[in-house]
């Protein structure tokens, strides 16, 4: 295996692992802003925060699947 393919795998996998929780945090923020707004308070924009959260969640899951993160590091045999 070339070193560049290992780095590419690593960056895809880590990018996905980082994007997923960022998206989940943004989703929680959007939900809390929406609830405050429904209760009559001023909480700011929730729609764009929620949209950005869904983009991050889907990108994170897509990168993890694309990198094959569930199968382990590429080039290594199956674990016993």
mmCIF file of the N, C-alpha and C atoms, coordinates in Angstrom:
data_MODEL
# 
_entry.id   MODEL 
# 
loop_
_atom_site.group_PDB 
_atom_site.id 
_atom_site.type_symbol 
_atom_site.label_atom_id 
_atom_site.label_alt_id 
_atom_site.label_comp_id 
_atom_site.label_asym_id 
_atom_site.label_entity_id 
_atom_site.label_seq_id 
_atom_site.pdbx_PDB_ins_code 
_atom_site.Cartn_x 
_atom_site.Cartn_y 
_atom_site.Cartn_z 
_atom_site.occupancy 
_atom_site.B_iso_or_equiv 
_atom_site.pdbx_formal_charge 
_atom_site.auth_seq_id 
_atom_site.auth_comp_id 
_atom_site.auth_asym_id 
_atom_site.auth_atom_id 
_atom_site.pdbx_PDB_model_num 
ATOM 1   N N  . UNK A 1 1  ? 0.833   -1.168  0.000  1.00 0.00 ? 1  UNK A N  1 
ATOM 2   C CA . UNK A 1 1  ? 0.000   0.000   0.000  1.00 0.00 ? 1  UNK A CA 1 
ATOM 3   C C  . UNK A 1 1  ? 0.886   1.243   0.000  1.00 0.00 ? 1  UNK A C  1 
ATOM 4   N N  . UNK A 1 2  ? 0.492   2.233   -0.766 1.00 0.00 ? 2  UNK A N  1 
ATOM 5   C CA . UNK A 1 2  ? 1.233   3.479   -0.829 1.00 0.00 ? 2  UNK A CA 1 
ATOM 6   C C  . UNK A 1 2  ? 0.963   4.299   0.433  1.00 0.00 ? 2  UNK A C  1 
ATOM 7   N N  . UNK A 1 3  ? 1.946   5.053   0.865  1.00 0.00 ? 3  UNK A N  1 
ATOM 8   C CA . UNK A 1 3  ? 1.702   5.901   2.039  1.00 0.00 ? 3  UNK A CA 1 
ATOM 9   C C  . UNK A 1 3  ? 0.613   6.939   1.799  1.00 0.00 ? 3  UNK A C  1 
ATOM 10  N N  . UNK A 1 4  ? 0.475   7.408   0.567  1.00 0.00 ? 4  UNK A N  1 
ATOM 11  C CA . UNK A 1 4  ? -0.545  8.423   0.300  1.00 0.00 ? 4  UNK A CA 1 
ATOM 12  C C  . UNK A 1 4  ? -1.948  7.851   0.471  1.00 0.00 ? 4  UNK A C  1 
ATOM 13  N N  . UNK A 1 5  ? -2.144  6.592   0.120  1.00 0.00 ? 5  UNK A N  1 
ATOM 14  C CA . UNK A 1 5  ? -3.478  6.018   0.293  1.00 0.00 ? 5  UNK A CA 1 
ATOM 15  C C  . UNK A 1 5  ? -3.799  5.830   1.775  1.00 0.00 ? 5  UNK A C  1 
ATOM 16  N N  . UNK A 1 6  ? -2.781  5.557   2.583  1.00 0.00 ? 6  UNK A N  1 
ATOM 17  C CA . UNK A 1 6  ? -3.012  5.442   4.022  1.00 0.00 ? 6  UNK A CA 1 
ATOM 18  C C  . UNK A 1 6  ? -3.395  6.803   4.607  1.00 0.00 ? 6  UNK A C  1 
ATOM 19  N N  . UNK A 1 7  ? -2.739  7.838   4.163  1.00 0.00 ? 7  UNK A N  1 
ATOM 20  C CA . UNK A 1 7  ? -3.079  9.185   4.637  1.00 0.00 ? 7  UNK A CA 1 
ATOM 21  C C  . UNK A 1 7  ? -4.474  9.596   4.172  1.00 0.00 ? 7  UNK A C  1 
ATOM 22  N N  . UNK A 1 8  ? -4.799  9.246   2.943  1.00 0.00 ? 8  UNK A N  1 
ATOM 23  C CA . UNK A 1 8  ? -6.128  9.575   2.425  1.00 0.00 ? 8  UNK A CA 1 
ATOM 24  C C  . UNK A 1 8  ? -7.196  8.868   3.249  1.00 0.00 ? 8  UNK A C  1 
ATOM 25  N N  . UNK A 1 9  ? -6.955  7.594   3.548  1.00 0.00 ? 9  UNK A N  1 
ATOM 26  C CA . UNK A 1 9  ? -7.890  6.852   4.381  1.00 0.00 ? 9  UNK A CA 1 
ATOM 27  C C  . UNK A 1 9  ? -8.008  7.497   5.755  1.00 0.00 ? 9  UNK A C  1 
ATOM 28  N N  . UNK A 1 10 ? -6.874  7.845   6.338  1.00 0.00 ? 10 UNK A N  1 
ATOM 29  C CA . UNK A 1 10 ? -6.860  8.422   7.677  1.00 0.00 ? 10 UNK A CA 1 
ATOM 30  C C  . UNK A 1 10 ? -7.624  9.741   7.715  1.00 0.00 ? 10 UNK A C  1 
ATOM 31  N N  . UNK A 1 11 ? -7.397  10.602  6.723  1.00 0.00 ? 11 UNK A N  1 
ATOM 32  C CA . UNK A 1 11 ? -8.079  11.892  6.697  1.00 0.00 ? 11 UNK A CA 1 
ATOM 33  C C  . UNK A 1 11 ? -9.585  11.736  6.494  1.00 0.00 ? 11 UNK A C  1 
ATOM 34  N N  . UNK A 1 12 ? -9.993  10.810  5.626  1.00 0.00 ? 12 UNK A N  1 
ATOM 35  C CA . UNK A 1 12 ? -11.426 10.569  5.431  1.00 0.00 ? 12 UNK A CA 1 
ATOM 36  C C  . UNK A 1 12 ? -12.064 10.044  6.708  1.00 0.00 ? 12 UNK A C  1 
ATOM 37  N N  . UNK A 1 13 ? -11.417 9.082   7.320  1.00 0.00 ? 13 UNK A N  1 
ATOM 38  C CA . UNK A 1 13 ? -11.978 8.467   8.523  1.00 0.00 ? 13 UNK A CA 1 
ATOM 39  C C  . UNK A 1 13 ? -12.069 9.485   9.659  1.00 0.00 ? 13 UNK A C  1 
ATOM 40  N N  . UNK A 1 14 ? -10.998 10.231  9.893  1.00 0.00 ? 14 UNK A N  1 
ATOM 41  C CA . UNK A 1 14 ? -11.005 11.198  10.984 1.00 0.00 ? 14 UNK A CA 1 
ATOM 42  C C  . UNK A 1 14 ? -11.937 12.370  10.707 1.00 0.00 ? 14 UNK A C  1 
ATOM 43  N N  . UNK A 1 15 ? -12.023 12.775  9.439  1.00 0.00 ? 15 UNK A N  1 
ATOM 44  C CA . UNK A 1 15 ? -12.975 13.825  9.085  1.00 0.00 ? 15 UNK A CA 1 
ATOM 45  C C  . UNK A 1 15 ? -14.399 13.408  9.390  1.00 0.00 ? 15 UNK A C  1 
ATOM 46  N N  . UNK A 1 16 ? -14.734 12.168  9.064  1.00 0.00 ? 16 UNK A N  1 
ATOM 47  C CA . UNK A 1 16 ? -16.070 11.663  9.373  1.00 0.00 ? 16 UNK A CA 1 
ATOM 48  C C  . UNK A 1 16 ? -16.326 11.549  10.854 1.00 0.00 ? 16 UNK A C  1 
ATOM 49  N N  . UNK A 1 17 ? -15.308 11.081  11.586 1.00 0.00 ? 17 UNK A N  1 
ATOM 50  C CA . UNK A 1 17 ? -15.454 10.932  13.037 1.00 0.00 ? 17 UNK A CA 1 
ATOM 51  C C  . UNK A 1 17 ? -15.629 12.295  13.701 1.00 0.00 ? 17 UNK A C  1 
ATOM 52  N N  . UNK A 1 18 ? -15.029 13.330  13.152 1.00 0.00 ? 18 UNK A N  1 
ATOM 53  C CA . UNK A 1 18 ? -15.170 14.670  13.726 1.00 0.00 ? 18 UNK A CA 1 
ATOM 54  C C  . UNK A 1 18 ? -16.442 15.381  13.275 1.00 0.00 ? 18 UNK A C  1 
ATOM 55  N N  . UNK A 1 19 ? -16.866 15.164  12.043 1.00 0.00 ? 19 UNK A N  1 
ATOM 56  C CA . UNK A 1 19 ? -18.053 15.854  11.530 1.00 0.00 ? 19 UNK A CA 1 
ATOM 57  C C  . UNK A 1 19 ? -19.352 15.358  12.169 1.00 0.00 ? 19 UNK A C  1 
ATOM 58  N N  . UNK A 1 20 ? -19.421 14.089  12.468 1.00 0.00 ? 20 UNK A N  1 
ATOM 59  C CA . UNK A 1 20 ? -20.657 13.544  13.041 1.00 0.00 ? 20 UNK A CA 1 
ATOM 60  C C  . UNK A 1 20 ? -21.014 14.189  14.382 1.00 0.00 ? 20 UNK A C  1 
ATOM 61  N N  . UNK A 1 21 ? -20.116 14.245  15.362 1.00 0.00 ? 21 UNK A N  1 
ATOM 62  C CA . UNK A 1 21 ? -20.508 14.886  16.623 1.00 0.00 ? 21 UNK A CA 1 
ATOM 63  C C  . UNK A 1 21 ? -20.712 16.397  16.500 1.00 0.00 ? 21 UNK A C  1 
ATOM 64  N N  . UNK A 1 22 ? -19.994 17.043  15.574 1.00 0.00 ? 22 UNK A N  1 
ATOM 65  C CA . UNK A 1 22 ? -20.242 18.475  15.349 1.00 0.00 ? 22 UNK A CA 1 
ATOM 66  C C  . UNK A 1 22 ? -21.679 18.669  14.867 1.00 0.00 ? 22 UNK A C  1 
ATOM 67  N N  . UNK A 1 23 ? -22.101 17.823  13.940 1.00 0.00 ? 23 UNK A N  1 
ATOM 68  C CA . UNK A 1 23 ? -23.468 17.904  13.446 1.00 0.00 ? 23 UNK A CA 1 
ATOM 69  C C  . UNK A 1 23 ? -24.498 17.637  14.529 1.00 0.00 ? 23 UNK A C  1 
ATOM 70  N N  . UNK A 1 24 ? -24.207 16.681  15.394 1.00 0.00 ? 24 UNK A N  1 
ATOM 71  C CA . UNK A 1 24 ? -25.138 16.380  16.484 1.00 0.00 ? 24 UNK A CA 1 
ATOM 72  C C  . UNK A 1 24 ? -25.238 17.538  17.473 1.00 0.00 ? 24 UNK A C  1 
ATOM 73  N N  . UNK A 1 25 ? -24.117 18.192  17.752 1.00 0.00 ? 25 UNK A N  1 
ATOM 74  C CA . UNK A 1 25 ? -24.138 19.359  18.645 1.00 0.00 ? 25 UNK A CA 1 
ATOM 75  C C  . UNK A 1 25 ? -24.922 20.510  18.019 1.00 0.00 ? 25 UNK A C  1 
ATOM 76  N N  . UNK A 1 26 ? -24.708 20.748  16.737 1.00 0.00 ? 26 UNK A N  1 
ATOM 77  C CA . UNK A 1 26 ? -25.450 21.802  16.052 1.00 0.00 ? 26 UNK A CA 1 
ATOM 78  C C  . UNK A 1 26 ? -26.948 21.495  16.020 1.00 0.00 ? 26 UNK A C  1 
ATOM 79  N N  . UNK A 1 27 ? -27.285 20.223  15.861 1.00 0.00 ? 27 UNK A N  1 
ATOM 80  C CA . UNK A 1 27 ? -28.694 19.830  15.867 1.00 0.00 ? 27 UNK A CA 1 
ATOM 81  C C  . UNK A 1 27 ? -29.335 20.124  17.217 1.00 0.00 ? 27 UNK A C  1 
ATOM 82  N N  . UNK A 1 28 ? -28.623 19.799  18.289 1.00 0.00 ? 28 UNK A N  1 
ATOM 83  C CA . UNK A 1 28 ? -29.137 20.100  19.627 1.00 0.00 ? 28 UNK A CA 1 
ATOM 84  C C  . UNK A 1 28 ? -29.312 21.596  19.843 1.00 0.00 ? 28 UNK A C  1 
ATOM 85  N N  . UNK A 1 29 ? -28.370 22.381  19.334 1.00 0.00 ? 29 UNK A N  1 
ATOM 86  C CA . UNK A 1 29 ? -28.486 23.836  19.444 1.00 0.00 ? 29 UNK A CA 1 
ATOM 87  C C  . UNK A 1 29 ? -29.698 24.354  18.677 1.00 0.00 ? 29 UNK A C  1 
ATOM 88  N N  . UNK A 1 30 ? -29.924 23.819  17.475 1.00 0.00 ? 30 UNK A N  1 
ATOM 89  C CA . UNK A 1 30 ? -31.073 24.243  16.672 1.00 0.00 ? 30 UNK A CA 1 
ATOM 90  C C  . UNK A 1 30 ? -32.385 23.887  17.363 1.00 0.00 ? 30 UNK A C  1 
ATOM 91  N N  . UNK A 1 31 ? -32.443 22.698  17.943 1.00 0.00 ? 31 UNK A N  1 
ATOM 92  C CA . UNK A 1 31 ? -33.659 22.286  18.653 1.00 0.00 ? 31 UNK A CA 1 
ATOM 93  C C  . UNK A 1 31 ? -33.905 23.186  19.853 1.00 0.00 ? 31 UNK A C  1 
ATOM 94  N N  . UNK A 1 32 ? -32.867 23.488  20.615 1.00 0.00 ? 32 UNK A N  1 
ATOM 95  C CA . UNK A 1 32 ? -33.069 24.339  21.796 1.00 0.00 ? 32 UNK A CA 1 
ATOM 96  C C  . UNK A 1 32 ? -33.477 25.757  21.392 1.00 0.00 ? 32 UNK A C  1 
ATOM 97  N N  . UNK A 1 33 ? -32.906 26.276  20.302 1.00 0.00 ? 33 UNK A N  1 
ATOM 98  C CA . UNK A 1 33 ? -33.319 27.608  19.836 1.00 0.00 ? 33 UNK A CA 1 
ATOM 99  C C  . UNK A 1 33 ? -34.787 27.604  19.399 1.00 0.00 ? 33 UNK A C  1 
ATOM 100 N N  . UNK A 1 34 ? -35.187 26.546  18.728 1.00 0.00 ? 34 UNK A N  1 
ATOM 101 C CA . UNK A 1 34 ? -36.578 26.450  18.259 1.00 0.00 ? 34 UNK A CA 1 
ATOM 102 C C  . UNK A 1 34 ? -37.545 26.374  19.440 1.00 0.00 ? 34 UNK A C  1 
ATOM 103 N N  . UNK A 1 35 ? -37.186 25.619  20.463 1.00 0.00 ? 35 UNK A N  1 
ATOM 104 C CA . UNK A 1 35 ? -38.057 25.495  21.637 1.00 0.00 ? 35 UNK A CA 1 
ATOM 105 C C  . UNK A 1 35 ? -38.187 26.838  22.336 1.00 0.00 ? 35 UNK A C  1 
ATOM 106 N N  . UNK A 1 36 ? -37.072 27.557  22.476 1.00 0.00 ? 36 UNK A N  1 
ATOM 107 C CA . UNK A 1 36 ? -37.125 28.876  23.106 1.00 0.00 ? 36 UNK A CA 1 
ATOM 108 C C  . UNK A 1 36 ? -37.993 29.815  22.280 1.00 0.00 ? 36 UNK A C  1 
ATOM 109 N N  . UNK A 1 37 ? -37.872 29.736  20.964 1.00 0.00 ? 37 UNK A N  1 
ATOM 110 C CA . UNK A 1 37 ? -38.682 30.582  20.092 1.00 0.00 ? 37 UNK A CA 1 
ATOM 111 C C  . UNK A 1 37 ? -40.164 30.249  20.220 1.00 0.00 ? 37 UNK A C  1 
ATOM 112 N N  . UNK A 1 38 ? -40.507 28.971  20.317 1.00 0.00 ? 38 UNK A N  1 
ATOM 113 C CA . UNK A 1 38 ? -41.906 28.569  20.469 1.00 0.00 ? 38 UNK A CA 1 
ATOM 114 C C  . UNK A 1 38 ? -42.491 29.021  21.803 1.00 0.00 ? 38 UNK A C  1 
ATOM 115 N N  . UNK A 1 39 ? -41.620 29.156  22.807 1.00 0.00 ? 39 UNK A N  1 
ATOM 116 C CA . UNK A 1 39 ? -42.086 29.599  24.122 1.00 0.00 ? 39 UNK A CA 1 
ATOM 117 C C  . UNK A 1 39 ? -42.167 31.119  24.210 1.00 0.00 ? 39 UNK A C  1 
ATOM 118 N N  . UNK A 1 40 ? -41.863 31.817  23.120 1.00 0.00 ? 40 UNK A N  1 
ATOM 119 C CA . UNK A 1 40 ? -42.018 33.259  23.102 1.00 0.00 ? 40 UNK A CA 1 
ATOM 120 C C  . UNK A 1 40 ? -40.748 34.045  23.307 1.00 0.00 ? 40 UNK A C  1 
ATOM 121 N N  . UNK A 1 41 ? -39.631 33.386  23.439 1.00 0.00 ? 41 UNK A N  1 
ATOM 122 C CA . UNK A 1 41 ? -38.367 34.088  23.652 1.00 0.00 ? 41 UNK A CA 1 
ATOM 123 C C  . UNK A 1 41 ? -37.653 34.395  22.351 1.00 0.00 ? 41 UNK A C  1 
ATOM 124 N N  . UNK A 1 42 ? -36.596 35.175  22.453 1.00 0.00 ? 42 UNK A N  1 
ATOM 125 C CA . UNK A 1 42 ? -35.754 35.479  21.300 1.00 0.00 ? 42 UNK A CA 1 
ATOM 126 C C  . UNK A 1 42 ? -34.490 34.643  21.400 1.00 0.00 ? 42 UNK A C  1 
ATOM 127 N N  . UNK A 1 43 ? -34.339 33.666  20.516 1.00 0.00 ? 43 UNK A N  1 
ATOM 128 C CA . UNK A 1 43 ? -33.182 32.779  20.583 1.00 0.00 ? 43 UNK A CA 1 
ATOM 129 C C  . UNK A 1 43 ? -32.320 32.861  19.339 1.00 0.00 ? 43 UNK A C  1 
ATOM 130 N N  . UNK A 1 44 ? -32.750 33.564  18.325 1.00 0.00 ? 44 UNK A N  1 
ATOM 131 C CA . UNK A 1 44 ? -31.951 33.648  17.111 1.00 0.00 ? 44 UNK A CA 1 
ATOM 132 C C  . UNK A 1 44 ? -32.393 32.636  16.074 1.00 0.00 ? 44 UNK A C  1 
ATOM 133 N N  . UNK A 1 45 ? -31.647 32.585  14.997 1.00 0.00 ? 45 UNK A N  1 
ATOM 134 C CA . UNK A 1 45 ? -31.963 31.689  13.882 1.00 0.00 ? 45 UNK A CA 1 
ATOM 135 C C  . UNK A 1 45 ? -31.780 30.232  14.280 1.00 0.00 ? 45 UNK A C  1 
ATOM 136 N N  . UNK A 1 46 ? -32.749 29.423  13.996 1.00 0.00 ? 46 UNK A N  1 
ATOM 137 C CA . UNK A 1 46 ? -32.621 27.987  14.235 1.00 0.00 ? 46 UNK A CA 1 
ATOM 138 C C  . UNK A 1 46 ? -32.612 27.213  12.922 1.00 0.00 ? 46 UNK A C  1 
ATOM 139 N N  . UNK A 1 47 ? -33.213 27.740  11.874 1.00 0.00 ? 47 UNK A N  1 
ATOM 140 C CA . UNK A 1 47 ? -33.339 27.004  10.623 1.00 0.00 ? 47 UNK A CA 1 
ATOM 141 C C  . UNK A 1 47 ? -31.979 26.724  9.985  1.00 0.00 ? 47 UNK A C  1 
ATOM 142 N N  . UNK A 1 48 ? -31.142 27.754  9.884  1.00 0.00 ? 48 UNK A N  1 
ATOM 143 C CA . UNK A 1 48 ? -29.838 27.560  9.233  1.00 0.00 ? 48 UNK A CA 1 
ATOM 144 C C  . UNK A 1 48 ? -28.895 26.735  10.094 1.00 0.00 ? 48 UNK A C  1 
ATOM 145 N N  . UNK A 1 49 ? -29.037 26.850  11.408 1.00 0.00 ? 49 UNK A N  1 
ATOM 146 C CA . UNK A 1 49 ? -28.245 25.997  12.292 1.00 0.00 ? 49 UNK A CA 1 
ATOM 147 C C  . UNK A 1 49 ? -28.639 24.538  12.107 1.00 0.00 ? 49 UNK A C  1 
ATOM 148 N N  . UNK A 1 50 ? -29.931 24.282  12.005 1.00 0.00 ? 50 UNK A N  1 
ATOM 149 C CA . UNK A 1 50 ? -30.416 22.919  11.776 1.00 0.00 ? 50 UNK A CA 1 
ATOM 150 C C  . UNK A 1 50 ? -30.005 22.382  10.423 1.00 0.00 ? 50 UNK A C  1 
ATOM 151 N N  . UNK A 1 51 ? -30.036 23.240  9.405  1.00 0.00 ? 51 UNK A N  1 
ATOM 152 C CA . UNK A 1 51 ? -29.621 22.811  8.073  1.00 0.00 ? 51 UNK A CA 1 
ATOM 153 C C  . UNK A 1 51 ? -28.139 22.455  8.051  1.00 0.00 ? 51 UNK A C  1 
ATOM 154 N N  . UNK A 1 52 ? -27.310 23.305  8.669  1.00 0.00 ? 52 UNK A N  1 
ATOM 155 C CA . UNK A 1 52 ? -25.877 23.024  8.743  1.00 0.00 ? 52 UNK A CA 1 
ATOM 156 C C  . UNK A 1 52 ? -25.612 21.742  9.532  1.00 0.00 ? 52 UNK A C  1 
ATOM 157 N N  . UNK A 1 53 ? -26.418 21.497  10.571 1.00 0.00 ? 53 UNK A N  1 
ATOM 158 C CA . UNK A 1 53 ? -26.231 20.279  11.354 1.00 0.00 ? 53 UNK A CA 1 
ATOM 159 C C  . UNK A 1 53 ? -26.515 19.035  10.519 1.00 0.00 ? 53 UNK A C  1 
ATOM 160 N N  . UNK A 1 54 ? -27.563 19.070  9.702  1.00 0.00 ? 54 UNK A N  1 
ATOM 161 C CA . UNK A 1 54 ? -27.873 17.908  8.866  1.00 0.00 ? 54 UNK A CA 1 
ATOM 162 C C  . UNK A 1 54 ? -26.804 17.683  7.804  1.00 0.00 ? 54 UNK A C  1 
ATOM 163 N N  . UNK A 1 55 ? -26.239 18.766  7.289  1.00 0.00 ? 55 UNK A N  1 
ATOM 164 C CA . UNK A 1 55 ? -25.140 18.637  6.327  1.00 0.00 ? 55 UNK A CA 1 
ATOM 165 C C  . UNK A 1 55 ? -23.943 17.973  6.991  1.00 0.00 ? 55 UNK A C  1 
ATOM 166 N N  . UNK A 1 56 ? -23.593 18.409  8.204  1.00 0.00 ? 56 UNK A N  1 
ATOM 167 C CA . UNK A 1 56 ? -22.439 17.830  8.907  1.00 0.00 ? 56 UNK A CA 1 
ATOM 168 C C  . UNK A 1 56 ? -22.680 16.363  9.266  1.00 0.00 ? 56 UNK A C  1 
ATOM 169 N N  . UNK A 1 57 ? -23.878 16.040  9.721  1.00 0.00 ? 57 UNK A N  1 
ATOM 170 C CA . UNK A 1 57 ? -24.188 14.653  10.086 1.00 0.00 ? 57 UNK A CA 1 
ATOM 171 C C  . UNK A 1 57 ? -24.073 13.748  8.865  1.00 0.00 ? 57 UNK A C  1 
ATOM 172 N N  . UNK A 1 58 ? -24.694 14.149  7.758  1.00 0.00 ? 58 UNK A N  1 
ATOM 173 C CA . UNK A 1 58 ? -24.649 13.316  6.556  1.00 0.00 ? 58 UNK A CA 1 
ATOM 174 C C  . UNK A 1 58 ? -23.241 13.220  5.979  1.00 0.00 ? 58 UNK A C  1 
ATOM 175 N N  . UNK A 1 59 ? -22.492 14.312  6.006  1.00 0.00 ? 59 UNK A N  1 
ATOM 176 C CA . UNK A 1 59 ? -21.111 14.274  5.506  1.00 0.00 ? 59 UNK A CA 1 
ATOM 177 C C  . UNK A 1 59 ? -20.244 13.378  6.374  1.00 0.00 ? 59 UNK A C  1 
ATOM 178 N N  . UNK A 1 60 ? -20.431 13.448  7.682  1.00 0.00 ? 60 UNK A N  1 
ATOM 179 C CA . UNK A 1 60 ? -19.648 12.608  8.586  1.00 0.00 ? 60 UNK A CA 1 
ATOM 180 C C  . UNK A 1 60 ? -19.928 11.131  8.385  1.00 0.00 ? 60 UNK A C  1 
ATOM 181 N N  . UNK A 1 61 ? -21.186 10.772  8.282  1.00 0.00 ? 61 UNK A N  1 
ATOM 182 C CA . UNK A 1 61 ? -21.542 9.371   8.054  1.00 0.00 ? 61 UNK A CA 1 
ATOM 183 C C  . UNK A 1 61 ? -21.037 8.916   6.686  1.00 0.00 ? 61 UNK A C  1 
ATOM 184 N N  . UNK A 1 62 ? -21.195 9.776   5.683  1.00 0.00 ? 62 UNK A N  1 
ATOM 185 C CA . UNK A 1 62 ? -20.721 9.426   4.341  1.00 0.00 ? 62 UNK A CA 1 
ATOM 186 C C  . UNK A 1 62 ? -19.222 9.217   4.288  1.00 0.00 ? 62 UNK A C  1 
ATOM 187 N N  . UNK A 1 63 ? -18.455 10.066  4.958  1.00 0.00 ? 63 UNK A N  1 
ATOM 188 C CA . UNK A 1 63 ? -17.002 9.905   4.974  1.00 0.00 ? 63 UNK A CA 1 
ATOM 189 C C  . UNK A 1 63 ? -16.589 8.638   5.711  1.00 0.00 ? 63 UNK A C  1 
ATOM 190 N N  . UNK A 1 64 ? -17.273 8.329   6.799  1.00 0.00 ? 64 UNK A N  1 
ATOM 191 C CA . UNK A 1 64 ? -16.924 7.108   7.536  1.00 0.00 ? 64 UNK A CA 1 
ATOM 192 C C  . UNK A 1 64 ? -17.235 5.868   6.702  1.00 0.00 ? 64 UNK A C  1 
ATOM 193 N N  . UNK A 1 65 ? -18.350 5.874   6.012  1.00 0.00 ? 65 UNK A N  1 
ATOM 194 C CA . UNK A 1 65 ? -18.694 4.723   5.175  1.00 0.00 ? 65 UNK A CA 1 
ATOM 195 C C  . UNK A 1 65 ? -17.742 4.627   3.992  1.00 0.00 ? 65 UNK A C  1 
ATOM 196 N N  . UNK A 1 66 ? -17.458 5.772   3.359  1.00 0.00 ? 66 UNK A N  1 
ATOM 197 C CA . UNK A 1 66 ? -16.577 5.788   2.190  1.00 0.00 ? 66 UNK A CA 1 
ATOM 198 C C  . UNK A 1 66 ? -15.164 5.330   2.536  1.00 0.00 ? 66 UNK A C  1 
ATOM 199 N N  . UNK A 1 67 ? -14.699 5.666   3.727  1.00 0.00 ? 67 UNK A N  1 
ATOM 200 C CA . UNK A 1 67 ? -13.343 5.275   4.110  1.00 0.00 ? 67 UNK A CA 1 
ATOM 201 C C  . UNK A 1 67 ? -13.278 3.808   4.527  1.00 0.00 ? 67 UNK A C  1 
ATOM 202 N N  . UNK A 1 68 ? -14.411 3.196   4.762  1.00 0.00 ? 68 UNK A N  1 
ATOM 203 C CA . UNK A 1 68 ? -14.410 1.807   5.226  1.00 0.00 ? 68 UNK A CA 1 
ATOM 204 C C  . UNK A 1 68 ? -13.993 1.700   6.669  1.00 0.00 ? 68 UNK A C  1 
ATOM 205 N N  . UNK A 1 69 ? -14.302 2.702   7.448  1.00 0.00 ? 69 UNK A N  1 
ATOM 206 C CA . UNK A 1 69 ? -13.864 2.768   8.839  1.00 0.00 ? 69 UNK A CA 1 
ATOM 207 C C  . UNK A 1 69 ? -14.324 1.556   9.641  1.00 0.00 ? 69 UNK A C  1 
ATOM 208 N N  . UNK A 1 70 ? -15.464 1.006   9.302  1.00 0.00 ? 70 UNK A N  1 
ATOM 209 C CA . UNK A 1 70 ? -15.971 -0.134  10.065 1.00 0.00 ? 70 UNK A CA 1 
ATOM 210 C C  . UNK A 1 70 ? -15.171 -1.404  9.812  1.00 0.00 ? 70 UNK A C  1 
ATOM 211 N N  . UNK A 1 71 ? -14.394 -1.424  8.731  1.00 0.00 ? 71 UNK A N  1 
ATOM 212 C CA . UNK A 1 71 ? -13.590 -2.615  8.417  1.00 0.00 ? 71 UNK A CA 1 
ATOM 213 C C  . UNK A 1 71 ? -12.179 -2.541  8.981  1.00 0.00 ? 71 UNK A C  1 
ATOM 214 N N  . UNK A 1 72 ? -11.786 -1.411  9.552  1.00 0.00 ? 72 UNK A N  1 
ATOM 215 C CA . UNK A 1 72 ? -10.454 -1.259  10.109 1.00 0.00 ? 72 UNK A CA 1 
ATOM 216 C C  . UNK A 1 72 ? -9.510  -0.606  9.128  1.00 0.00 ? 72 UNK A C  1 
ATOM 217 N N  . UNK A 1 73 ? -8.258  -0.488  9.540  1.00 0.00 ? 73 UNK A N  1 
ATOM 218 C CA . UNK A 1 73 ? -7.239  0.152   8.720  1.00 0.00 ? 73 UNK A CA 1 
ATOM 219 C C  . UNK A 1 73 ? -7.012  -0.667  7.450  1.00 0.00 ? 73 UNK A C  1 
ATOM 220 N N  . UNK A 1 74 ? -6.930  -0.023  6.282  1.00 0.00 ? 74 UNK A N  1 
ATOM 221 C CA . UNK A 1 74 ? -6.764  -0.771  5.026  1.00 0.00 ? 74 UNK A CA 1 
ATOM 222 C C  . UNK A 1 74 ? -5.406  -1.475  4.957  1.00 0.00 ? 74 UNK A C  1 
ATOM 223 N N  . UNK A 1 75 ? -5.413  -2.649  4.396  1.00 0.00 ? 75 UNK A N  1 
ATOM 224 C CA . UNK A 1 75 ? -4.181  -3.411  4.227  1.00 0.00 ? 75 UNK A CA 1 
ATOM 225 C C  . UNK A 1 75 ? -3.900  -4.397  5.342  1.00 0.00 ? 75 UNK A C  1 
ATOM 226 N N  . UNK A 1 76 ? -4.610  -4.270  6.438  1.00 0.00 ? 76 UNK A N  1 
ATOM 227 C CA . UNK A 1 76 ? -4.435  -5.222  7.531  1.00 0.00 ? 76 UNK A CA 1 
ATOM 228 C C  . UNK A 1 76 ? -5.438  -6.350  7.352  1.00 0.00 ? 76 UNK A C  1 
ATOM 229 N N  . UNK A 1 77 ? -5.030  -7.508  7.704  1.00 0.00 ? 77 UNK A N  1 
ATOM 230 C CA . UNK A 1 77 ? -5.919  -8.658  7.610  1.00 0.00 ? 77 UNK A CA 1 
ATOM 231 C C  . UNK A 1 77 ? -6.984  -8.608  8.683  1.00 0.00 ? 77 UNK A C  1 
ATOM 232 N N  . UNK A 1 78 ? -7.966  -9.502  8.603  1.00 0.00 ? 78 UNK A N  1 
ATOM 233 C CA . UNK A 1 78 ? -9.007  -9.530  9.631  1.00 0.00 ? 78 UNK A CA 1 
ATOM 234 C C  . UNK A 1 78 ? -8.435  -9.904  10.990 1.00 0.00 ? 78 UNK A C  1 
ATOM 235 N N  . UNK A 1 79 ? -9.019  -9.324  11.998 1.00 0.00 ? 79 UNK A N  1 
ATOM 236 C CA . UNK A 1 79 ? -8.559  -9.633  13.366 1.00 0.00 ? 79 UNK A CA 1 
ATOM 237 C C  . UNK A 1 79 ? -9.095  -10.975 13.796 1.00 0.00 ? 79 UNK A C  1 
ATOM 238 N N  . UNK A 1 80 ? -8.306  -11.635 14.580 1.00 0.00 ? 80 UNK A N  1 
ATOM 239 C CA . UNK A 1 80 ? -8.728  -12.955 15.070 1.00 0.00 ? 80 UNK A CA 1 
ATOM 240 C C  . UNK A 1 80 ? -9.322  -12.860 16.448 1.00 0.00 ? 80 UNK A C  1 
# 
